Amino acid sequence: MEQSVLHRTLRDIAAVLVVAIFMFPLFWWALTSIKPMYAIFNKDHVVVFDFVPTLINYAVVLLGWSRAEIAIESGSTFGVGGTSSYDSRQTILDSIIVSVGSTALTMVVAVLAAYALSRMTFRTRTGFLNWVLGQRFMPPIAIIVPLVLMYKAAGMRDTDNLFMGYVGLILIYALMNLPIAVLLMKSFFDDVPKDVDEAAMIDGATRWQTFRRIVLPMVRGGIAAAAVLCFIFAWTEFLLSLFLTTIIRTVPVKITTFVTSTGSEWGFISALGTAAVIPGFIFILLVQRHLVRGLTLGSLKE
């Protein structure tokens, strides 16, 4: 039965309100990032729009501005430390290296494993899938102590070898994201009829040729969606990076260093946080259709 105009209007209003509630913290975060310090730390009232926007906070965390440059620009050094305290360029580079590296490794393994699980039948396949999914249920805090000891014994701490520190973080992030990537990719491979594989092999193609030239191009959207999800999980992960690395500082860990004994640098925190959110937000918008379909895990059939 067709819905009435009133019903559709109320539904749309409710949807807008729900979205607004969830988006308000992000809006306030972005607004704080362009506030001058007097507006952020005003004790008399909450400053919303009655301030002159500034990009000083972004200049500090993204361009490495110093205390002297802040004083020239704002006329005040209140709450501002030295350049090394807040310069986050190396932090962003570290996060990019680790996130991109772990995402690439995760997707290579996940695509091959998901195709095998989708096309090959064996007795314990269902149990194996449940075991794979179960690995994602384990919280990182449950394994962090033995993991630190193992990394130290294997020489994979960045204090012992910087290169192995990157490798170690990439490996653990890849293992963390592998279960969800395998299940997502399996749902996309399941949407490709097996008749496609059989027809290609009847024409003389090998299994590998069928996978690489026929099936893989048909699930490119799914690969993009799973890769974006893995990238965001790696980009925002905090606990493993905090305990496994000392020299390498990813964005979430770097933000915690802005909380000092003299107070929290909310302008710098919000600027770095907003800059870190933007790439993931853009990627999600680009692949949201594939991402939503993948998260159903094949429960919706066309």
C-alpha positions as CSV (number, residue, x, y, z in Angstrom):
1,M,0.0,0.0,0.0
2,E,1.3,3.4,-1.0
3,Q,2.4,5.6,2.0
4,S,0.6,8.9,2.6
5,V,2.4,12.2,2.1
6,L,2.3,12.9,5.8
7,H,3.8,9.5,6.6
8,R,6.7,10.1,4.1
9,T,7.3,13.6,5.4
10,L,7.5,12.4,9.0
11,R,9.8,9.6,8.0
12,D,12.1,12.0,6.2
13,I,12.1,14.4,9.2
14,A,13.0,11.6,11.6
15,A,15.8,10.4,9.3
16,V,17.2,13.9,9.1
17,L,17.1,14.3,12.9
18,V,18.9,11.0,13.4
19,V,21.6,11.8,10.9
20,A,22.0,15.3,12.5
21,I,22.4,13.8,16.0
22,F,25.2,11.5,14.7
23,M,26.9,14.2,12.6
24,F,26.8,16.9,15.2
25,P,30.0,15.7,17.0
26,L,31.9,15.7,13.7
27,F,30.6,19.2,12.9
28,W,31.7,20.4,16.3
29,W,35.1,18.7,15.9
30,A,35.6,20.5,12.6
31,L,34.4,23.8,14.0
32,T,36.8,23.6,16.9
33,S,39.7,23.0,14.5
34,I,39.2,26.5,13.0
35,K,38.7,28.3,16.2
36,P,41.4,30.6,17.7
37,M,42.5,29.7,21.2
38,Y,40.6,32.4,22.9
39,A,37.4,30.9,21.5
40,I,38.2,27.3,22.5
41,F,39.2,28.1,26.1
42,N,36.6,30.8,26.7
43,K,35.3,30.3,30.3
44,D,32.4,32.7,30.1
45,H,30.3,31.1,27.4
46,V,30.4,28.5,24.7
47,V,31.7,30.2,21.4
48,V,29.8,28.8,18.4
49,F,30.0,31.1,15.5
50,D,31.1,34.5,17.0
51,F,34.8,34.1,16.2
52,V,37.2,34.8,13.4
53,P,38.1,31.5,11.7
54,T,41.8,30.6,11.6
55,L,43.9,27.9,10.1
56,I,46.6,28.2,12.7
57,N,45.8,24.8,14.2
58,Y,46.2,23.1,10.8
59,A,49.4,25.0,10.2
60,V,50.9,23.7,13.4
61,V,50.0,20.0,13.0
62,L,50.2,19.7,9.2
63,L,52.9,22.3,8.3
64,G,55.0,22.2,11.5
65,W,54.7,25.9,12.5
66,S,56.7,26.9,15.5
67,R,56.0,28.9,18.6
68,A,57.4,32.0,17.1
69,E,55.2,31.8,14.0
70,I,52.1,31.2,16.2
71,A,53.0,34.4,18.2
72,I,53.3,36.4,15.0
73,E,50.0,35.1,13.6
74,S,47.9,35.3,16.8
75,G,49.7,37.6,19.1
76,S,49.7,34.9,21.9
77,T,51.6,31.8,22.8
78,F,49.0,30.5,25.2
79,G,49.0,26.7,25.3
80,V,51.5,26.3,22.5
81,G,54.5,24.1,22.8
82,G,57.5,23.7,20.5
83,T,57.5,22.6,16.9
84,S,58.4,19.0,17.6
85,S,55.5,18.6,20.1
86,Y,52.7,19.1,17.5
87,D,54.3,18.6,14.1
88,S,52.4,15.6,12.7
89,R,53.8,15.3,9.2
90,Q,55.9,12.2,10.1
91,T,52.9,10.8,12.0
92,I,50.7,11.1,8.9
93,L,53.4,9.5,6.8
94,D,53.8,6.6,9.3
95,S,50.0,6.1,9.3
96,I,49.9,6.0,5.5
97,I,52.7,3.5,5.2
98,V,51.2,1.2,7.8
99,S,47.6,1.5,6.6
100,V,48.3,1.1,2.9
101,G,50.8,-1.7,3.4
102,S,48.4,-3.7,5.7
103,T,45.5,-3.1,3.3
104,A,47.4,-4.3,0.3
105,L,48.6,-7.4,2.1
106,T,45.1,-8.1,3.5
107,M,43.5,-7.8,0.1
108,V,45.9,-10.1,-1.7
109,V,45.4,-12.9,0.9
110,A,41.6,-12.2,1.3
111,V,40.8,-12.2,-2.4
112,L,42.6,-15.5,-3.0
113,A,41.1,-17.1,0.1
114,A,37.6,-15.8,-0.5
115,Y,37.6,-17.1,-4.1
116,A,38.7,-20.6,-2.9
117,L,36.0,-20.6,-0.2
118,S,33.4,-19.5,-2.7
119,R,34.2,-22.0,-5.4
120,M,35.6,-25.0,-3.7
121,T,33.6,-27.4,-1.6
122,F,35.0,-29.3,1.4
123,R,33.4,-30.9,4.4
124,T,34.5,-28.4,7.1
125,R,33.9,-25.2,5.0
126,T,31.1,-23.9,7.2
127,G,33.1,-24.5,10.4
128,F,36.2,-22.9,8.9
129,L,34.2,-19.8,8.0
130,N,32.8,-19.6,11.5
131,W,36.4,-19.9,12.8
132,V,37.6,-17.1,10.5
133,L,34.8,-14.8,11.7
134,G,35.5,-15.8,15.4
135,Q,39.0,-14.3,15.0
136,R,37.5,-10.9,14.6
137,F,35.6,-11.2,17.9
138,M,38.8,-11.4,20.0
139,P,39.7,-8.0,21.4
140,P,43.3,-6.9,20.9
141,I,43.7,-6.3,24.6
142,A,43.4,-10.0,25.2
143,I,46.6,-10.8,23.2
144,I,48.6,-7.6,23.6
145,V,50.9,-8.9,26.4
146,P,52.1,-12.1,24.7
147,L,52.2,-10.2,21.4
148,V,54.6,-7.6,22.8
149,L,56.8,-10.3,24.2
150,M,56.8,-12.2,20.8
151,Y,57.7,-9.0,18.9
152,K,60.5,-8.2,21.3
153,A,61.9,-11.7,21.0
154,A,61.7,-11.6,17.2
155,G,63.3,-8.2,16.9
156,M,60.3,-6.6,15.4
157,R,60.1,-3.6,17.8
158,D,60.9,-0.3,16.1
159,T,63.3,0.5,19.0
160,D,65.4,-2.4,17.8
161,N,64.9,-2.1,14.0
162,L,62.8,0.7,12.5
163,F,62.1,-1.2,9.3
164,M,61.0,-4.3,11.2
165,G,58.8,-2.0,13.3
166,Y,56.9,-1.0,10.2
167,V,56.8,-4.7,9.0
168,G,55.5,-5.8,12.4
169,L,52.7,-3.3,12.5
170,I,51.7,-4.0,9.0
171,L,51.5,-7.8,9.7
172,I,49.4,-7.5,12.8
173,Y,47.0,-5.0,11.2
174,A,46.7,-7.3,8.2
175,L,45.9,-10.2,10.5
176,M,43.3,-8.1,12.4
177,N,41.5,-7.1,9.1
178,L,41.8,-10.4,7.3
179,P,38.6,-12.1,8.7
180,I,36.2,-9.3,7.7
181,A,37.9,-8.9,4.3
182,V,37.6,-12.6,3.6
183,L,33.9,-12.7,4.5
184,L,33.2,-9.5,2.5
185,M,35.0,-10.8,-0.6
186,K,33.3,-14.2,-0.3
187,S,29.9,-12.5,-0.5
188,F,30.9,-10.8,-3.7
189,F,32.3,-13.9,-5.3
190,D,29.1,-15.8,-4.4
191,D,27.2,-13.2,-6.4
192,V,29.1,-14.3,-9.6
193,P,27.5,-17.5,-10.9
194,K,29.7,-20.6,-11.0
195,D,28.5,-21.0,-14.6
196,V,30.9,-18.2,-15.6
197,D,33.9,-20.2,-14.3
198,E,32.7,-23.4,-16.0
199,A,32.1,-21.7,-19.3
200,A,35.6,-20.1,-19.3
201,M,37.3,-23.4,-18.5
202,I,35.3,-25.2,-21.2
203,D,36.8,-22.7,-23.6
204,G,40.3,-23.7,-22.5
205,A,41.0,-21.3,-19.6
206,T,42.8,-22.5,-16.6
207,R,41.4,-21.9,-13.1
208,W,43.9,-19.1,-12.5
209,Q,43.1,-17.5,-15.9
210,T,39.4,-17.7,-15.1
211,F,40.0,-16.1,-11.8
212,R,42.3,-13.3,-13.0
213,R,40.7,-12.4,-16.3
214,I,37.0,-13.2,-15.8
215,V,35.9,-13.3,-12.2
216,L,38.2,-10.7,-10.7
217,P,37.1,-7.8,-13.0
218,M,33.5,-8.6,-12.1
219,V,34.1,-7.9,-8.3
220,R,36.2,-4.8,-8.6
221,G,33.6,-2.8,-6.7
222,G,33.7,-5.3,-3.9
223,I,37.5,-5.2,-3.7
224,A,37.4,-1.4,-3.5
225,A,34.8,-1.6,-0.7
226,A,36.7,-4.2,1.3
227,A,40.0,-2.3,0.8
228,V,38.5,1.0,2.1
229,L,37.1,-0.8,5.1
230,C,40.4,-2.4,5.9
231,F,42.2,0.9,5.4
232,I,39.9,2.7,7.8
233,F,40.3,0.0,10.5
234,A,44.1,0.2,10.2
235,W,44.1,4.0,10.0
236,T,42.0,4.4,13.3
237,E,43.6,1.5,15.3
238,F,45.0,2.7,18.6
239,L,45.9,-0.1,21.0
240,L,48.3,-2.2,19.0
241,S,50.2,0.8,17.7
242,L,50.5,2.2,21.2
243,F,52.0,-1.0,22.7
244,L,54.0,-2.3,19.7
245,T,55.8,0.8,18.6
246,T,57.7,3.7,20.3
247,I,59.3,5.6,17.5
248,I,56.6,5.0,14.9
249,R,53.5,7.1,15.9
250,T,50.2,6.6,14.0
251,V,47.6,9.4,14.1
252,P,45.5,8.0,17.0
253,V,48.6,7.6,19.2
254,K,50.0,11.0,18.2
255,I,46.7,12.7,19.3
256,T,47.1,11.3,22.8
257,T,50.4,13.2,23.2
258,F,48.5,16.5,22.8
259,V,47.1,15.9,26.3
260,T,49.8,17.2,28.6
261,S,50.1,17.9,32.3
262,T,49.1,21.5,31.7
263,G,46.0,20.7,29.7
264,S,44.6,19.4,26.5
265,E,45.4,21.2,23.2
266,W,41.9,20.9,21.8
267,G,42.6,23.1,18.8
268,F,45.5,20.9,17.6
269,I,43.7,17.7,18.5
270,S,40.6,18.6,16.5
271,A,42.7,19.8,13.6
272,L,44.6,16.6,13.3
273,G,41.5,14.5,14.0
274,T,39.5,16.4,11.3
275,A,42.4,16.0,8.8
276,A,42.6,12.3,9.5
277,V,38.8,11.8,9.1
278,I,38.5,13.4,5.7
279,P,40.3,10.7,3.5
280,G,38.3,7.9,4.9
281,F,35.1,9.9,4.6
282,I,35.7,10.6,0.9
283,F,36.6,6.9,0.2
284,I,33.4,5.7,1.9
285,L,31.3,8.0,-0.2
286,L,32.9,6.7,-3.4
287,V,32.2,3.0,-2.6
288,Q,29.2,3.2,-0.2
289,R,26.9,1.2,-2.6
290,H,29.3,-1.7,-2.7
291,L,30.1,-1.4,1.0
292,V,26.5,-1.7,2.1
293,R,25.9,-4.6,-0.3
294,G,29.0,-6.4,1.0
295,L,28.1,-5.9,4.7
296,T,24.8,-7.9,4.0
297,L,27.1,-10.9,3.4
298,G,24.9,-12.3,0.7
299,S,21.7,-12.1,2.8
300,L,20.0,-10.1,0.1
301,K,19.6,-11.7,-3.3
302,E,18.7,-9.8,-6.5
